[in-house]
Amino acid sequence: MRKPVNRGIEDIQKRGSRIVTEGKHMLPAGSLMMAAGVIGDLADRKKPFVTVINSYTTHIPGHAHLNILGEKLVASLKAKGFNVWYANIGGAICDGIAMGHFGMKYSLPSRELIADQIETIIGAHPCDGWIGIGNCDKIVPAMLNAMVRLNIPAVYVSGGPMLAGKNNSDLITVFEGVGGEAAGKISESQLVELTQSACRTCGSCSGMFTANSMNCLAEAVGLAMPGNGSIPAAVWVDKESQVWEVNQERIRLVENAAATLERVMKQNIRPLDIVTKESIDNAFILDMAMGGSTNTVLHTLALAREAGIEYPLKRLNELADRTPNVCKVSPSRMDVHMEDVHRVGGIPAILKAVYKDGRSPLNLDLKTCTGSLKETVLNAPDPDGDVIRSGKNAFSQKGGLAILYGNIAPDGAVVKTAGVEPDMMLYEGKAKCYDSQEEALDAILHGKIKDGDVVVIRYEGPKGGPGMQEMLSPTAALKGSGVKAALITDGRFSGGTRGLCIGHISPEAASGGPIAIIQEGDVIKIDAEKRTIDLELPEKEIKKRLSSLKPFTPKVRYGWLGRYARHVLSANAGAVMDNTFAK
């Protein structure tokens, strides 16, 4: 278990809001609390203080309705007699809008920035418990990381997934449509029409992409309530006209978070009582069962790091061997979305299918913010046989993620096997090398990638990018073009990526990793079943090339990204910063 990050946080863990509400020397603080409307009278200082940390912004469709949810939550907390501080955090990024330009480099670093903001807010304004309201890619893991860092009673609740668009379309349909239009498969007018109808409601993008994957994993790890990952953000008022409203079921879940926080506060249940090696196992077991985003590996390893838990990357393959892939959602199955998962029982139903299979070490007795997983999971519906399948009829008998090792990735690489076609699981091809996402995307869109190629994108890792930007544009363009090729990188992919796309190659090129020495035309062999990725070269030649590798020159030296690049660790360590945790 991690030590407190500093003396101030340790004091909050022991005394909570009493730090700022007891003693005559804190009367000026009481005066300011009255001015802010947090208390009505000095006597109110005796009541417990809770903080709501919202990430509302209209920069992101997943967050565009969080102001409504935040107001409902604050009202529920006040009705229970709490003094409520309410704060919005900044730095929340929409990966879909940031994708394909320099701004995407800020996305992964924003996880650390948001966790730091939460530490700042609560460190300076001590409270007795807090609730995080988030919804999308880096914001969800940032809030979970902040919970274990601060280790005072806390609950996370999300804004819920978007509804699928017209003809079961979603954001990935649009990204792949760009590749399809470039390849002449659809017209420009068809692409525009698709763009206008795919994403029409609030909520996190509707497939099992990173945001929804992390919202689901928050249930399994125990920091969020059942339904957190799957209850849609909206409901259709008139689907044909694409008129919608915020889902009342989602509002009720958010309002219920007040009672859940009250429970963990009364029972003094802290995040580090919930987040253990076994609960991290539960999260990854769910990940394997539903074929979640490869980004969940980064974020869950970061959560383990923040909690002071040693969690080896190779553990994921052990869990994959014992966990069937019982659910596939877009992008692995383009006609199935999160609303379908919710319709057949949500995350508890997926976990029930795994539990009944009996092979995985899923532990339903671990402590969660609502008690334990057992009651919810055992009372969930049985697999419907389509969206969620039973163990014997699973999409595969191994989990939907795998960690590959080999002379290209001595410290590991990640692939979503649930999104790989069976005939691509064993693949050999010649390298086409690019030192940035932009170079690779340009080559794909101009028809320079052919069947049998392996697209190599390097210097896009945490340090090299910097920021390990998601590369949905090249992977979607490749898929949309119909070219049968693999893509490997020391960067990362969107949860919307499908196909033989291998990311997080460690060590990264900027740290002198072997991916840096691959040359045009080198043969690369990938065996996703045996979990290997190798450059078909003699060891002597590999060592020779590594010895002549020039030191990496940072692409960004100044500002926030420059500081991030100097402190960030590699992907196999969760891409956390070296000074954000203490053991």
C-alpha positions, 0 to 999 in steps of 0.5 A: 500500500502506498504512503501518503504523498505528503504531510498535508494529504496524510492530515486530510486522511486523518482529520478530513474537513476538521482541518479547516473547521476547528479552532478560532484561527480557522474562522476566516475560512468559515467566513469565506465558506459562507460567502461561497454559499457552502454553509449558511451559518458557522454552526454548519461547519460541524456537518461533514464536507464532501466535494464533487469534482466534475469534468463538465465541458462542451469540448467533449460530447461525453461531458456535455450533459455532466452539468445536469448530472452534477446539479442533481448530485449536489442536490442529493448530497445536500438533502443528506445533510452534507456541506457540498463543495462543487468544482469543475476541473480543466484539461479534459480532452476529446480524443476524437477531436484531438485526433490527427493533429498535434493536440493529440499529444496532450491527451495521455499527459492530461491524465496526470494533469487532471489527477494533479488538479484533484490532488490540488483542490482537495489538498487545499480544501480538505473534505471528508469524502468526494465524488468524481463525475467523468466520462471519457478517455483520460478523465476516468483513469485520472479520477480513479488514480486520484482516489487511491492517491488521496485515499479518503472515502470516494466514489466515481460515477460516469455520464454514460455511453452515447447511443449508436447513430443511424444504421448502427453507425458510430465514430469509428464508422466515420474514421473508417469512412475517411479511409474508404473514401480515399480508396474510392469505396464511398463517395464524398457525399456519402462520407458527409452524410455518415458524418452527420448521422453517426454521433448525435447524442451526448455520452461517451462514444457508443462502442467498447472504446477506451472511455466505456472500457474504463467506465466498465472496469471501474465497476469491476475494480469496485470504485463505481456502482453497478450500471456505471459502464453501460446505462446510456447517457441518453434516450431517443424521444424520436429516433427518426428525427434524432431527438433525444433527452438525458436518460432518467436511469442515468440520472437516478444512478448519479443521484444514488451516488450520494447514498453510496458515498454516505455508506463508504464514509460511515464505514470508513471504506477507503479506495486502498481498501478496495483497490488491491492486486485481486481487484486489479485482477477482476478488472483485467478479467472483465477486460479479457471477457469483453475485449476492451480497449488496449488503453485499459492496460496503460490505465489499469497498470497506472492505477496499480502503480498509484496504489503501490501495487506491484503488478507485472505485465505478464500477469495479463497473459495468465488471466487471458489463458483462463478467461473466455472472450464472451462479449464483443462490442464495436469495433470488434463487432460493428453492429453491437454497442453499449446500449445492447450490452446494457439491454442484456444485463450490463457488466454484471451479466458479463461477469456472471458468464465468466464466473459460471465458466469457472476457470478465471480467478474472478473474486466476487467477495472483494470489497466494493463501494456498494458492498461486493460484486457477488449479489449483483453478479449472481442476480444478473441475467444469464448470457443471452447467447448473442451479445453475451455468450456462455463460456463454451460458446464464447467468441474465443476461449482466451481473453480478448487482449494479449501481451506479445514479447520478442526481440522487437518488444523485450518489455512487451507490447499489447494487441486486442486479439478480439479485434483481429481476424482469424487469418491474421493471427499469424502474420509475416510481412515486410516493414514500411517504417515511419517516424511519426503518425503523420508520415504513416497516415499520408502513406496510407491515404496515398496508397503506398501501403500494400497487402503483406506490409507491416507499417512501423510507426515509432518515436510516438511513445510516452517520451518520444511523441511526446504523449503517446498520441492515439493513432486511430486515423492511420488504423481506421484509414488502413481498415477502411482502405481494405488493405491487408496489412499489420501495424506496430508502434511504440505509441498507442491506439484508440479503443476504436481500433480493430485489426492486427494493430500492436501498440505500447511496444517497450522499450520505446524508440526514444529510449533506445528500444529495438523498434528504432533499428527496424529498416525498410524491407526487414521481415517481421513475424507476428504470432498473436496466438503464441504472443510473439513479435520478432524481427527476422534478423540474427541477434548479432545484426540487432546488437550491431544496429542498436550499438550505432543508434544515435541518442534521441533528441526530444521533440518538445523541450518546453511547457507542460509537454516538455516537463512530461517528456522528462518525467514519464516512464514507459508504457509497460509501467503504465506511462506514469510520471516518475514523481507522482507516487510513493511506495 
